[in-house]
Amino acid sequence: NGAPGVYSARYSRIGNPVFPEMEVSAGNIKKLLQVMEGMQDRRARFRTVISLILNDIEYYFEGIVEGEIATEPAGQKGFGYDPVFRPAGYDRTFAEMNLSLKNRISHRAKAVERLVEFLRNM
């Protein structure tokens, strides 16, 4: 349904705080899993957009990674939604991956690659 969208960092704090006693990331994950309980369609995506303005011209560099939301958290690495986000084509969450692999396939890495390529070709 598009949630949590741009509110991902404070998802569990919007409106009436759902889990005010929890650290924010843990509360966000708990709320997401609660909202998605019983859902068959668990598709998700991470999206990053980097913007750059040069000589009053706006440029945007987007990185997307498709995946799904796991039914329960797994892994200790990473941050945010990493314990429940399983990228397409992989059988483990971002939090279960080594940092090298995660950084190669992440939405942030893809956006930065596009920015770097643009700057190299200027």
C-alpha positions in Angstrom: 0.0 0.0 0.0 3.0 2.3 -0.2 3.6 2.6 3.5 5.7 3.6 5.3 7.0 5.7 2.4 8.7 8.9 3.3 7.8 8.3 6.9 9.9 5.1 7.2 12.2 6.6 9.9 9.3 7.5 12.2 6.6 5.0 11.1 5.8 3.8 14.6 5.7 7.3 15.9 3.1 8.7 13.5 -0.3 9.7 15.1 -0.6 7.8 18.3 2.8 6.2 19.0 2.4 2.5 18.7 5.4 1.3 20.7 6.7 4.4 22.5 8.8 2.3 24.9 10.8 0.7 22.1 13.9 2.0 20.2 12.5 3.6 17.0 13.8 1.0 14.5 12.5 -1.9 16.6 9.1 -0.1 16.9 9.0 0.5 13.2 9.7 -3.1 12.4 7.1 -4.3 14.9 4.4 -2.0 13.5 5.2 -3.0 9.9 4.9 -6.7 10.8 1.7 -6.1 12.7 0.2 -4.2 9.8 1.2 -6.9 7.3 0.2 -9.9 9.5 -1.7 -12.4 7.3 -0.9 -10.5 4.0 0.1 -12.8 1.2 1.5 -10.0 -1.0 4.7 -9.0 0.9 6.4 -7.2 -2.0 8.5 -4.2 -1.0 11.1 -1.9 -2.4 13.7 0.5 -1.0 14.2 3.6 -3.1 16.9 6.3 -2.8 17.0 9.5 -4.8 20.0 11.7 -4.8 19.5 15.2 -6.1 22.2 17.5 -7.5 21.9 21.1 -8.8 24.6 22.3 -11.1 24.3 25.7 -12.8 20.6 25.9 -11.8 19.9 22.5 -13.5 18.4 19.8 -11.3 19.6 16.2 -11.7 18.2 13.1 -10.0 19.8 9.8 -9.5 17.6 6.9 -8.4 18.4 3.6 -6.9 15.8 0.9 -6.3 16.0 -2.6 -4.8 13.0 -4.8 -5.1 12.2 -7.5 -2.5 9.8 -8.6 0.1 9.1 -8.2 3.8 9.9 -11.3 5.8 7.3 -12.5 8.4 9.8 -12.1 11.2 13.2 -10.3 11.7 16.4 -12.2 11.0 20.0 -11.1 11.3 22.0 -8.7 13.4 23.7 -6.5 10.8 22.6 -3.3 9.2 20.0 -0.9 10.6 16.4 0.2 10.1 14.3 -2.3 8.2 17.3 -4.5 7.2 16.2 -7.4 9.5 12.9 -7.8 7.6 13.8 -6.8 4.0 14.7 -9.7 1.8 16.0 -8.5 -1.6 14.7 -10.3 -4.7 16.9 -13.2 -5.7 18.2 -13.7 -2.2 17.1 -16.1 0.6 18.3 -13.8 3.4 17.5 -10.4 4.7 19.9 -7.4 4.4 20.7 -7.9 8.1 21.9 -11.4 7.4 24.2 -10.4 4.6 27.8 -9.3 4.9 28.3 -5.6 4.4 30.1 -6.1 1.1 27.2 -7.9 -0.6 24.6 -5.6 0.9 26.5 -2.5 -0.3 26.8 -3.9 -3.8 23.1 -4.5 -4.3 21.6 -1.7 -2.1 19.4 1.1 -3.4 21.8 3.6 -2.0 24.7 2.0 -3.9 22.7 2.1 -7.1 21.9 5.8 -6.7 25.5 6.7 -5.9 26.8 4.7 -8.9 24.5 6.7 -11.1 25.7 10.0 -9.6 29.4 9.0 -9.9 28.9 7.9 -13.5 27.2 11.3 -14.3 30.1 13.2 -12.7 32.7 11.1 -14.6 31.0 11.9 -17.9 30.7 15.7 -17.3 
